């Protein structure tokens, strides 16, 4: 690689970090899976609470 190529590569990486970068496909999949896990956990918690309240009566 020439020195000019290295400077262009460094400038490109610096601009990407300044602009916040881009979220790739794996990042989106991870975010969706995490969201599904959180929602499923919340629903399971709510079902357990309802079960406990109905058994107390």
PDB file with one MODEL, atoms N, CA, C and O in Angstrom:
MODEL        1
ATOM      1  N   UNK A   1       0.848  -1.183   0.000  1.00  0.00           N
ATOM      2  CA  UNK A   1       0.000   0.000   0.000  1.00  0.00           C
ATOM      3  C   UNK A   1       0.888   1.238   0.000  1.00  0.00           C
ATOM      4  O   UNK A   1       1.958   1.280   0.608  1.00  0.00           O
ATOM      5  N   UNK A   2       0.406   2.207  -0.688  1.00  0.00           N
ATOM      6  CA  UNK A   2       1.125   3.468  -0.725  1.00  0.00           C
ATOM      7  C   UNK A   2       0.710   4.323   0.467  1.00  0.00           C
ATOM      8  O   UNK A   2      -0.309   4.068   1.109  1.00  0.00           O
ATOM      9  N   UNK A   3       1.505   5.323   0.742  1.00  0.00           N
ATOM     10  CA  UNK A   3       1.206   6.224   1.862  1.00  0.00           C
ATOM     11  C   UNK A   3      -0.120   6.950   1.638  1.00  0.00           C
ATOM     12  O   UNK A   3      -0.868   7.200   2.583  1.00  0.00           O
ATOM     13  N   UNK A   4      -0.401   7.283   0.382  1.00  0.00           N
ATOM     14  CA  UNK A   4      -1.649   7.972   0.046  1.00  0.00           C
ATOM     15  C   UNK A   4      -2.856   7.086   0.341  1.00  0.00           C
ATOM     16  O   UNK A   4      -3.878   7.567   0.831  1.00  0.00           O
ATOM     17  N   UNK A   5      -2.739   5.786   0.043  1.00  0.00           N
ATOM     18  CA  UNK A   5      -3.823   4.842   0.316  1.00  0.00           C
ATOM     19  C   UNK A   5      -4.083   4.725   1.818  1.00  0.00           C
ATOM     20  O   UNK A   5      -5.232   4.663   2.255  1.00  0.00           O
ATOM     21  N   UNK A   6      -3.010   4.695   2.597  1.00  0.00           N
ATOM     22  CA  UNK A   6      -3.148   4.607   4.048  1.00  0.00           C
ATOM     23  C   UNK A   6      -3.844   5.851   4.609  1.00  0.00           C
ATOM     24  O   UNK A   6      -4.683   5.748   5.504  1.00  0.00           O
ATOM     25  N   UNK A   7      -3.494   7.011   4.085  1.00  0.00           N
ATOM     26  CA  UNK A   7      -4.128   8.252   4.543  1.00  0.00           C
ATOM     27  C   UNK A   7      -5.610   8.262   4.208  1.00  0.00           C
ATOM     28  O   UNK A   7      -6.433   8.692   5.016  1.00  0.00           O
ATOM     29  N   UNK A   8      -5.951   7.785   3.007  1.00  0.00           N
ATOM     30  CA  UNK A   8      -7.368   7.719   2.625  1.00  0.00           C
ATOM     31  C   UNK A   8      -8.134   6.748   3.523  1.00  0.00           C
ATOM     32  O   UNK A   8      -9.267   7.026   3.915  1.00  0.00           O
ATOM     33  N   UNK A   9      -7.514   5.607   3.851  1.00  0.00           N
ATOM     34  CA  UNK A   9      -8.148   4.629   4.718  1.00  0.00           C
ATOM     35  C   UNK A   9      -8.355   5.200   6.123  1.00  0.00           C
ATOM     36  O   UNK A   9      -9.417   5.014   6.717  1.00  0.00           O
ATOM     37  N   UNK A  10      -7.360   5.884   6.647  1.00  0.00           N
ATOM     38  CA  UNK A  10      -7.480   6.497   7.973  1.00  0.00           C
ATOM     39  C   UNK A  10      -8.550   7.575   7.985  1.00  0.00           C
ATOM     40  O   UNK A  10      -9.316   7.686   8.942  1.00  0.00           O
ATOM     41  N   UNK A  11      -8.602   8.372   6.917  1.00  0.00           N
ATOM     42  CA  UNK A  11      -9.618   9.418   6.832  1.00  0.00           C
ATOM     43  C   UNK A  11     -11.016   8.813   6.754  1.00  0.00           C
ATOM     44  O   UNK A  11     -11.947   9.325   7.375  1.00  0.00           O
ATOM     45  N   UNK A  12     -11.170   7.736   6.002  1.00  0.00           N
ATOM     46  CA  UNK A  12     -12.465   7.071   5.898  1.00  0.00           C
ATOM     47  C   UNK A  12     -12.934   6.521   7.237  1.00  0.00           C
ATOM     48  O   UNK A  12     -14.106   6.654   7.590  1.00  0.00           O
ATOM     49  N   UNK A  13     -12.018   5.900   7.986  1.00  0.00           N
ATOM     50  CA  UNK A  13     -12.375   5.368   9.309  1.00  0.00           C
ATOM     51  C   UNK A  13     -12.716   6.501  10.272  1.00  0.00           C
ATOM     52  O   UNK A  13     -13.644   6.371  11.070  1.00  0.00           O
ATOM     53  N   UNK A  14     -11.986   7.600  10.210  1.00  0.00           N
ATOM     54  CA  UNK A  14     -12.263   8.737  11.085  1.00  0.00           C
ATOM     55  C   UNK A  14     -13.618   9.344  10.766  1.00  0.00           C
ATOM     56  O   UNK A  14     -14.364   9.700  11.678  1.00  0.00           O
ATOM     57  N   UNK A  15     -13.950   9.468   9.489  1.00  0.00           N
ATOM     58  CA  UNK A  15     -15.252  10.037   9.110  1.00  0.00           C
ATOM     59  C   UNK A  15     -16.390   9.114   9.530  1.00  0.00           C
ATOM     60  O   UNK A  15     -17.453   9.585   9.936  1.00  0.00           O
ATOM     61  N   UNK A  16     -16.176   7.813   9.436  1.00  0.00           N
ATOM     62  CA  UNK A  16     -17.208   6.857   9.837  1.00  0.00           C
ATOM     63  C   UNK A  16     -17.480   6.960  11.334  1.00  0.00           C
ATOM     64  O   UNK A  16     -18.632   6.909  11.764  1.00  0.00           O
ATOM     65  N   UNK A  17     -16.417   7.106  12.129  1.00  0.00           N
ATOM     66  CA  UNK A  17     -16.625   7.202  13.573  1.00  0.00           C
ATOM     67  C   UNK A  17     -17.262   8.533  13.953  1.00  0.00           C
ATOM     68  O   UNK A  17     -18.020   8.598  14.922  1.00  0.00           O
ATOM     69  N   UNK A  18     -16.970   9.590  13.210  1.00  0.00           N
ATOM     70  CA  UNK A  18     -17.580  10.894  13.485  1.00  0.00           C
ATOM     71  C   UNK A  18     -19.070  10.852  13.146  1.00  0.00           C
ATOM     72  O   UNK A  18     -19.885  11.433  13.862  1.00  0.00           O
ATOM     73  N   UNK A  19     -19.425  10.174  12.067  1.00  0.00           N
ATOM     74  CA  UNK A  19     -20.821  10.110  11.626  1.00  0.00           C
ATOM     75  C   UNK A  19     -21.616   9.067  12.396  1.00  0.00           C
ATOM     76  O   UNK A  19     -22.810   8.909  12.142  1.00  0.00           O
ATOM     77  N   UNK A  20     -21.006   8.359  13.315  1.00  0.00           N
ATOM     78  CA  UNK A  20     -21.729   7.383  14.118  1.00  0.00           C
ATOM     79  C   UNK A  20     -21.670   5.973  13.568  1.00  0.00           C
ATOM     80  O   UNK A  20     -22.199   5.055  14.194  1.00  0.00           O
ATOM     81  N   UNK A  21     -21.060   5.774  12.445  1.00  0.00           N
ATOM     82  CA  UNK A  21     -20.967   4.434  11.871  1.00  0.00           C
ATOM     83  C   UNK A  21     -22.299   3.953  11.335  1.00  0.00           C
ATOM     84  O   UNK A  21     -23.310   4.652  11.412  1.00  0.00           O
ATOM     85  N   UNK A  22     -22.283   2.776  10.802  1.00  0.00           N
ATOM     86  CA  UNK A  22     -23.504   2.186  10.252  1.00  0.00           C
ATOM     87  C   UNK A  22     -23.791   0.893  10.993  1.00  0.00           C
ATOM     88  O   UNK A  22     -22.868   0.167  11.363  1.00  0.00           O
ATOM     89  N   UNK A  23     -25.052   0.606  11.209  1.00  0.00           N
ATOM     90  CA  UNK A  23     -25.435  -0.616  11.892  1.00  0.00           C
ATOM     91  C   UNK A  23     -25.610  -1.706  10.852  1.00  0.00           C
ATOM     92  O   UNK A  23     -26.455  -1.601   9.963  1.00  0.00           O
ATOM     93  N   UNK A  24     -24.809  -2.750  10.967  1.00  0.00           N
ATOM     94  CA  UNK A  24     -24.857  -3.829   9.998  1.00  0.00           C
ATOM     95  C   UNK A  24     -26.008  -4.774  10.255  1.00  0.00           C
ATOM     96  O   UNK A  24     -26.782  -4.594  11.195  1.00  0.00           O
ATOM     97  N   UNK A  25     -26.113  -5.784   9.408  1.00  0.00           N
ATOM     98  CA  UNK A  25     -27.188  -6.756   9.517  1.00  0.00           C
ATOM     99  C   UNK A  25     -27.139  -7.539  10.826  1.00  0.00           C
ATOM    100  O   UNK A  25     -28.175  -7.810  11.435  1.00  0.00           O
ATOM    101  N   UNK A  26     -25.923  -7.904  11.258  1.00  0.00           N
ATOM    102  CA  UNK A  26     -25.796  -8.646  12.508  1.00  0.00           C
ATOM    103  C   UNK A  26     -26.231  -7.789  13.688  1.00  0.00           C
ATOM    104  O   UNK A  26     -26.810  -8.300  14.646  1.00  0.00           O
ATOM    105  N   UNK A  27     -25.959  -6.505  13.626  1.00  0.00           N
ATOM    106  CA  UNK A  27     -26.378  -5.606  14.706  1.00  0.00           C
ATOM    107  C   UNK A  27     -27.885  -5.516  14.813  1.00  0.00           C
ATOM    108  O   UNK A  27     -28.436  -5.517  15.914  1.00  0.00           O
ATOM    109  N   UNK A  28     -28.556  -5.438  13.668  1.00  0.00           N
ATOM    110  CA  UNK A  28     -30.021  -5.389  13.665  1.00  0.00           C
ATOM    111  C   UNK A  28     -30.616  -6.686  14.192  1.00  0.00           C
ATOM    112  O   UNK A  28     -31.573  -6.669  14.967  1.00  0.00           O
ATOM    113  N   UNK A  29     -30.049  -7.804  13.772  1.00  0.00           N
ATOM    114  CA  UNK A  29     -30.552  -9.106  14.239  1.00  0.00           C
ATOM    115  C   UNK A  29     -30.373  -9.230  15.747  1.00  0.00           C
ATOM    116  O   UNK A  29     -31.272  -9.704  16.442  1.00  0.00           O
ATOM    117  N   UNK A  30     -29.227  -8.812  16.253  1.00  0.00           N
ATOM    118  CA  UNK A  30     -28.977  -8.877  17.694  1.00  0.00           C
ATOM    119  C   UNK A  30     -29.959  -7.991  18.450  1.00  0.00           C
ATOM    120  O   UNK A  30     -30.456  -8.387  19.504  1.00  0.00           O
ATOM    121  N   UNK A  31     -30.249  -6.797  17.930  1.00  0.00           N
ATOM    122  CA  UNK A  31     -31.189  -5.889  18.588  1.00  0.00           C
ATOM    123  C   UNK A  31     -32.598  -6.484  18.602  1.00  0.00           C
ATOM    124  O   UNK A  31     -33.304  -6.381  19.605  1.00  0.00           O
ATOM    125  N   UNK A  32     -33.004  -7.097  17.508  1.00  0.00           N
ATOM    126  CA  UNK A  32     -34.344  -7.696  17.429  1.00  0.00           C
ATOM    127  C   UNK A  32     -34.449  -8.888  18.382  1.00  0.00           C
ATOM    128  O   UNK A  32     -35.451  -9.038  19.082  1.00  0.00           O
ATOM    129  N   UNK A  33     -33.422  -9.733  18.411  1.00  0.00           N
ATOM    130  CA  UNK A  33     -33.434 -10.897  19.310  1.00  0.00           C
ATOM    131  C   UNK A  33     -33.479 -10.441  20.764  1.00  0.00           C
ATOM    132  O   UNK A  33     -34.217 -11.007  21.570  1.00  0.00           O
ATOM    133  N   UNK A  34     -32.704  -9.436  21.099  1.00  0.00           N
ATOM    134  CA  UNK A  34     -32.715  -8.906  22.464  1.00  0.00           C
ATOM    135  C   UNK A  34     -34.089  -8.345  22.818  1.00  0.00           C
ATOM    136  O   UNK A  34     -34.573  -8.556  23.930  1.00  0.00           O
ATOM    137  N   UNK A  35     -34.716  -7.640  21.895  1.00  0.00           N
ATOM    138  CA  UNK A  35     -36.054  -7.109  22.128  1.00  0.00           C
ATOM    139  C   UNK A  35     -37.078  -8.205  22.341  1.00  0.00           C
ATOM    140  O   UNK A  35     -37.942  -8.090  23.210  1.00  0.00           O
ATOM    141  N   UNK A  36     -36.987  -9.267  21.554  1.00  0.00           N
ATOM    142  CA  UNK A  36     -37.926 -10.394  21.701  1.00  0.00           C
ATOM    143  C   UNK A  36     -37.733 -11.066  23.055  1.00  0.00           C
ATOM    144  O   UNK A  36     -38.710 -11.441  23.704  1.00  0.00           O
ATOM    145  N   UNK A  37     -36.485 -11.221  23.487  1.00  0.00           N
ATOM    146  CA  UNK A  37     -36.216 -11.836  24.785  1.00  0.00           C
ATOM    147  C   UNK A  37     -36.779 -10.981  25.912  1.00  0.00           C
ATOM    148  O   UNK A  37     -37.370 -11.508  26.855  1.00  0.00           O
ATOM    149  N   UNK A  38     -36.602  -9.673  25.821  1.00  0.00           N
ATOM    150  CA  UNK A  38     -37.124  -8.775  26.858  1.00  0.00           C
ATOM    151  C   UNK A  38     -38.644  -8.841  26.909  1.00  0.00           C
ATOM    152  O   UNK A  38     -39.223  -8.931  27.992  1.00  0.00           O
ATOM    153  N   UNK A  39     -39.291  -8.797  25.761  1.00  0.00           N
ATOM    154  CA  UNK A  39     -40.763  -8.844  25.722  1.00  0.00           C
ATOM    155  C   UNK A  39     -41.266 -10.190  26.246  1.00  0.00           C
ATOM    156  O   UNK A  39     -42.240 -10.230  26.998  1.00  0.00           O
ATOM    157  N   UNK A  40     -40.619 -11.287  25.862  1.00  0.00           N
ATOM    158  CA  UNK A  40     -41.035 -12.607  26.334  1.00  0.00           C
ATOM    159  C   UNK A  40     -40.864 -12.716  27.851  1.00  0.00           C
ATOM    160  O   UNK A  40     -41.711 -13.291  28.534  1.00  0.00           O
ATOM    161  N   UNK A  41     -39.780 -12.171  28.369  1.00  0.00           N
ATOM    162  CA  UNK A  41     -39.569 -12.184  29.814  1.00  0.00           C
ATOM    163  C   UNK A  41     -40.631 -11.373  30.540  1.00  0.00           C
ATOM    164  O   UNK A  41     -41.125 -11.786  31.589  1.00  0.00           O
ATOM    165  N   UNK A  42     -40.979 -10.228  29.987  1.00  0.00           N
ATOM    166  CA  UNK A  42     -42.011  -9.386  30.605  1.00  0.00           C
ATOM    167  C   UNK A  42     -43.365 -10.101  30.612  1.00  0.00           C
ATOM    168  O   UNK A  42     -44.083 -10.072  31.611  1.00  0.00           O
ATOM    169  N   UNK A  43     -43.704 -10.736  29.499  1.00  0.00           N
ATOM    170  CA  UNK A  43     -44.987 -11.457  29.424  1.00  0.00           C
ATOM    171  C   UNK A  43     -44.993 -12.625  30.407  1.00  0.00           C
ATOM    172  O   UNK A  43     -45.998 -12.857  31.079  1.00  0.00           O
ATOM    173  N   UNK A  44     -43.887 -13.363  30.498  1.00  0.00           N
ATOM    174  CA  UNK A  44     -43.810 -14.486  31.443  1.00  0.00           C
ATOM    175  C   UNK A  44     -43.954 -13.979  32.876  1.00  0.00           C
ATOM    176  O   UNK A  44     -44.642 -14.601  33.685  1.00  0.00           O
ATOM    177  N   UNK A  45     -43.315 -12.865  33.193  1.00  0.00           N
ATOM    178  CA  UNK A  45     -43.423 -12.283  34.536  1.00  0.00           C
ATOM    179  C   UNK A  45     -44.870 -11.903  34.837  1.00  0.00           C
ATOM    180  O   UNK A  45     -45.381 -12.191  35.919  1.00  0.00           O
ATOM    181  N   UNK A  46     -45.521 -11.261  33.885  1.00  0.00           N
ATOM    182  CA  UNK A  46     -46.916 -10.850  34.100  1.00  0.00           C
ATOM    183  C   UNK A  46     -47.825 -12.066  34.294  1.00  0.00           C
ATOM    184  O   UNK A  46     -48.718 -12.043  35.141  1.00  0.00           O
ATOM    185  N   UNK A  47     -47.601 -13.122  33.516  1.00  0.00           N
ATOM    186  CA  UNK A  47     -48.413 -14.337  33.666  1.00  0.00           C
ATOM    187  C   UNK A  47     -48.212 -14.977  35.029  1.00  0.00           C
ATOM    188  O   UNK A  47     -49.164 -15.471  35.633  1.00  0.00           O
ATOM    189  N   UNK A  48     -46.967 -14.971  35.519  1.00  0.00           N
ATOM    190  CA  UNK A  48     -46.709 -15.541  36.840  1.00  0.00           C
ATOM    191  C   UNK A  48     -47.384 -14.716  37.925  1.00  0.00           C
ATOM    192  O   UNK A  48     -47.931 -15.277  38.874  1.00  0.00           O
ATOM    193  N   UNK A  49     -47.356 -13.408  37.801  1.00  0.00           N
ATOM    194  CA  UNK A  49     -47.994 -12.539  38.800  1.00  0.00           C
ATOM    195  C   UNK A  49     -49.509 -12.765  38.799  1.00  0.00           C
ATOM    196  O   UNK A  49     -50.117 -12.861  39.866  1.00  0.00           O
ATOM    197  N   UNK A  50     -50.114 -12.849  37.636  1.00  0.00           N
ATOM    198  CA  UNK A  50     -51.553 -13.099  37.542  1.00  0.00           C
ATOM    199  C   UNK A  50     -51.879 -14.465  38.153  1.00  0.00           C
ATOM    200  O   UNK A  50     -52.873 -14.602  38.866  1.00  0.00           O
ATOM    201  N   UNK A  51     -51.056 -15.462  37.880  1.00  0.00           N
ATOM    202  CA  UNK A  51     -51.254 -16.811  38.439  1.00  0.00           C
ATOM    203  C   UNK A  51     -51.206 -16.762  39.960  1.00  0.00           C
ATOM    204  O   UNK A  51     -52.050 -17.364  40.624  1.00  0.00           O
ATOM    205  N   UNK A  52     -50.234 -16.058  40.517  1.00  0.00           N
ATOM    206  CA  UNK A  52     -50.112 -15.974  41.973  1.00  0.00           C
ATOM    207  C   UNK A  52     -51.300 -15.257  42.599  1.00  0.00           C
ATOM    208  O   UNK A  52     -51.793 -15.664  43.651  1.00  0.00           O
ATOM    209  N   UNK A  53     -51.760 -14.187  41.950  1.00  0.00           N
ATOM    210  CA  UNK A  53     -52.889 -13.423  42.495  1.00  0.00           C
ATOM    211  C   UNK A  53     -54.165 -14.255  42.458  1.00  0.00           C
ATOM    212  O   UNK A  53     -54.947 -14.233  43.409  1.00  0.00           O
ATOM    213  N   UNK A  54     -54.381 -14.988  41.371  1.00  0.00           N
ATOM    214  CA  UNK A  54     -55.600 -15.785  41.283  1.00  0.00           C
ATOM    215  C   UNK A  54     -55.581 -16.958  42.247  1.00  0.00           C
ATOM    216  O   UNK A  54     -56.644 -17.369  42.714  1.00  0.00           O
ATOM    217  N   UNK A  55     -54.424 -17.514  42.566  1.00  0.00           N
ATOM    218  CA  UNK A  55     -54.334 -18.631  43.522  1.00  0.00           C
ATOM    219  C   UNK A  55     -54.538 -18.160  44.956  1.00  0.00           C
ATOM    220  O   UNK A  55     -54.944 -18.942  45.816  1.00  0.00           O
ATOM    221  N   UNK A  56     -54.257 -16.880  45.219  1.00  0.00           N
ATOM    222  CA  UNK A  56     -54.404 -16.367  46.586  1.00  0.00           C
ATOM    223  C   UNK A  56     -55.872 -16.223  46.969  1.00  0.00           C
ATOM    224  O   UNK A  56     -56.197 -16.219  48.157  1.00  0.00           O
ATOM    225  N   UNK A  57     -56.751 -16.108  46.004  1.00  0.00           N
ATOM    226  CA  UNK A  57     -58.163 -15.880  46.305  1.00  0.00           C
ATOM    227  C   UNK A  57     -58.857 -17.103  46.775  1.00  0.00           C
ATOM    228  O   UNK A  57     -60.052 -17.062  47.066  1.00  0.00           O
TER     229      UNK A  57
ENDMDL
END
